Amino acid sequence: MEKSSGRTVLFVDDYPASPSRGAGLPRAFDHISYIKKQGKDVLCMHSSRSQVEPNLNFNFVIASRPNNFLLGLKLASQNNVPLIYDAESLFFLKQKSKIQYKKYLEIEKIIAKKADGVIAISPFEAEWFRENGAKNVWLIDPFPEHCEVISDRESRRPEAIMIAGWLSGPGSPNDEGLRWFSQESLPRILQRCRDFKLKVTGADPPRNLVRSVPEEVEFVGEISDLQKYLSNFLFSINPVLHASGVNLKVVDSLSSGVPVVSTATGALLPDKKWRSGMLSTNNPDYFAECCISLIKNSYYYNNIFNNLKQICLKHNLDKSAVWNEIFSFYED
């Protein structure tokens, strides 16, 4: 691959980047912001809606998700420019059927070998791509550069929030996880905490799911200022049963000073320092007990919250440095 001296990046994803839609789109929004800070222009191609005009000029291609990789590879090859794959997760680990698991495993092994570079979200995923032939792998921590904790316990509702995106529709990990929580953990919580409510974010949740959950679960749609909204809640839940890496809903909650109750499946973090803000188990009864303890035991809650708040205050990242390293590698 020839070195690039240009300043235009073509970003290929399923939908427009958004800080509030979930399904990895806030991560894409974050990427694009930092790319622009590097003095690059960004052209966005949304594979679900549009086609690239034939006369567009670009000097890098970044493709997110396996289904966009072949398109990204074609565009990069036609323009003789580097192709960087944004690995927001390992998709083969999300699959419940053996056929789909094998399909995505083979696709992602091909991506590892054919991409000029890979951006990973956690050390685990970075190592997987290296072991499968990736030439250049960069780790970009999904947490923000700086964290802000807006409120303390006293101003928070005795309610929980589940951050979700519904672009994957019925049967998605969020769909499956919320059903599991509603059926297996929520009844036990309500026995001890009768006023408990769960707010679930995200546009267009599956209708069958909305009809099936108890009245204590309320779908609130897209939230434009998620950090401010999070500050209203005592804790966040992440009940996903099939996860493929770092869950961004966990990142959003912890970085806002909101403790998380998660399945062990969804508890992978890029830095172990955040573990003190999370309770994790795949046992639905213990999951419920974790929620009850955060609601009922203020001493227990404050201990977790204060530790998390200190971590947030000390947290400091420089993502621009990583992006500069990525582009400099191909430009020098």
N, C-alpha and C positions, 0 to 999 in steps of 0.2 A: 504494500500500500504506500502510495506516495504521500509525502508530508503535505499538510494543508497550510495555506497562508491566508485563508479567508476568514470572514467573521459572521457568516450566516449558518445557523443550525436549523435543520428540519427535524421537528419532533413529531413522531408518529405514535398515536395512541387511539384507543377506541372512541373516546369522547373528549370534548373540551376539558382542559384542566380546570379544577374548581376546588376551592378550599373547604367546601361544605357538602360535596356529593358522596364522599366515601369511595369505596372500590378502587383505592389507589390514586384517585384523581387529585386529592390534596397533595400527595407526594409529587405528582407531575407538576402541579402548580408551584410547589416549592422549588423543584428543579429549574423550571423556566425562569423564576425570579433570580436565581443565582447565576444562571447562564447570562441573563441580561446584565447582571452586575459585572460580568467579565468583558463587557463591551460588545457582546454578540447580539446580532439580530436573530429573532426566533420566528420561524414559520411553523405553524401547527397544522398537521394533517390529521383529520379525524376519520379513521378508516370506516366508521359506521355511517358517515354522512357525505364525504366529499372525496374528490380526486385531486391530485397535484397537477397544476397546470404544466404543460410540457416545457414551457420556456423558463420555468423558475430556476434560479441558480442558488446552490447551497454548497457548503464546504464540509459539513458534517451531517450525519444522520444519527439520531437517537431513536431507537424503537423500543417501545415498552410492551410487554406481554408477548407470549409465544406466537399468538395468531397474527401479530404484526411484523414478526421478524423476517419472513420471506419477502414481504413487500419492502421492508427497509433494506434488505440485502440487494434486491433488484435495483432500487433507486440509488443506493450507494455505488453499486457496480457500474451502472449506466453513467454516473457522474465521476467515477474514479475517486471517491472520497471515503474517509473512514466511517465505519458503522460501529456504533456503540450500543450495546444492549443494556437496557435498564431492567435489572432483575428485581422487581418489587417483591417477588416471592419465588419459590420453587413450585411451579404449578402441578408437577406430578404428585407432590405430597398432598394436594387438595382432593385428589380423585378417590372416590369410594369404590369404583369398579376396577377390576384388574385390567380390563381392556383399556380404559382411559388412563390408568396409571402407567401402563406400558407405553401407550401412545405419547404421552407428554414427557415421559422419561427420555424416550428416543429423540424427541424434538429438542429438548433442552440440552442433551448431549451434543447434538448438531450445532446448536447455538454456541455452546462453549468453544467448539473448534473453529467455527466460521466467523464469529464476531471479532472485530479488531480490538475491542475492549469490552469489559463488562463492569457495570456499576452494581454493587451488591449492598444490601441493607443491613446485613449482620455478618460477623466472622464465620458463622456456620455456613451460610450461603456462599460467601467469598471462597472458602476453602473447597466447597463442592465444585464450583466452577473451575478452580485451579486444578483439582484432581482430574477433571474431565477435559482438560486441554486448553482452557482459556489462556490466551497469551498475556493479557494485561487485565488485572482486576483491581478496581478501586472500591474502597469501602466508604460509603457516605452515611454517617449516623442519621437515623430518621428523626431524632429529637431536634428541636429548634436550637439555634445558637444560644439563646438566652431564654430562661423560663420565668414566668411571672405568676405568682399566687395572689389572686385577687381578694379572696375572702377567707375567714376563719370558720371554725365549726359552728359557732353561735349563729351565724347568718345563713346557714345552709338548711335547706328543707330536709326532713327525715325521709328522703326519697332517693332513688337510684336512677341512673341514666345508662342506657345502652346506645353507644354510637354505632350507627349502621349505615351501609349503602345497599341499595336494592337493585342495582343494575344487572346482577346475575339472576334475579327473578326467583321463582319457586325452587325449592330444593338446594338453595345456596347454603354455605356454612352459617350465615346469619339466620336464615330461615330455620334451619335444623336446630341451631343452638338456642334460639328463642323458644321454640316449641319444647325443647328439652327442659329449659329453665322453668317455663310456665307449668309444665306437667309434673316435673320431678322435685323442684326446689321451692317454687312460689307457695304452694299450699302449706308447707311447713313454716315458711316465713310469716304467712298471714295468721297462723295459729298464735304466734307470739307478738306480732306487730300488725294489728288489725288495720291501721291507717297507712300501711306501706303502699307506695305507688312506684311504678317503673315507667319512665318516659323513654321512648325509642325514637331516635332521629332517622332521617333519610326519606327522600321522595319516593313515592309510588311503591310502597311495600306490597307484596302479593296479597290479593284480596282474600284468598282462603286463609292465609295466616292471620290477617286482621280479624276475620270472623271467628277464628278458633281460640284466640287467647282470652283470658279473663278480663273483666272490666278494669282491674287494677293496672293493666298494661295500656298505656296511651301512646299512640303514634303521633308525633308532633311535626313531621315533615323536615325539610331542610332548615338548617340553622345558619344564618349568615355570619354571626359572630360566635363561633363555637366556644372559644375560651371563656368569654363572658357568661355564656349560658351554662357551661360546666360548673362555674363557681357557685351556682345555686344548689348543687346536689351534694349529698353526704358522701356518696361513693359511686363508682361506675362498675358495671358488670361486663364480662367478656366470656359468654358461655359457649364459644365455638368448640365443636367436637372434632373438626378436621381443619388443621391449620398447616400452613406451608412456610412459616417463618415468623418474623416479627409482625404482630398485629398492630396496625397504625392506630386503632381505637385505644389501645393500651398506651401508646406513646402520647396521644392527645390528652388523655386523662392524667397520667403521671406528670407530664410537663406543665399541667395547670394546677398541680397540687391536690389532685383528686385521687384518693386511694382506689385500688382496683381489686375486685374479686373475680378471678379468672379460672377457667379450667386449666389444668396443668398443660393440656395440649396447646393452649393459646398463650402460654406464659413466657415464651422465648423473648429475651431482651438482648440488645447489643452490648450492654454494659451492666454488670451485676450490681452496681451501686443502686440501681432502681428497684432491686428486689425487695427492699424494706418497705416499699409503698404498695406491695401486692400480696394478696393471699391467694393461693392456688390449690385446686383439687379437682379431680374428675368424679369424685363421689358427690352425688346430688344432695345427700343429707348434710354432709360437711359443708358443701357450697352454701346451703341455706344457713347453717350455723355461723359461718363467717359473716354473712350479711346481717344476721340477727345481732351478733356481737358488735358490729360497727354501729348499729342503730341504738342498742340498749346500753352499751358500756362506754360511757364518755371517756373514762380514763384510758381504756384500751384504744379507742379511736384517736384520742389526742396524741398518744404516744406514736402511733403510726403516722398521723398527719404532721406532727412537728418534725419527725425525722425526714419525711418527704419534703417538707417546706425548706429545710436546711439544704437538702440536696439540690432543690430547684434554685435556691439563692446562689449556691456555689457553682452551678453548672455553667460552663462556657465552652463554646465550639467556634471554629472558624471554617465554615463550609466553603467559603470562597477560595481558600487555599487549596482544597482538594480539586475544585473545578479548574483552577488555574493550572494545577499539575496535569489534569487530564488534557486540556487544550494545548498546553505547552509541549506535551509529549508528541503530539502530532504536528505541531507547527515548527518546532525547532529543526 
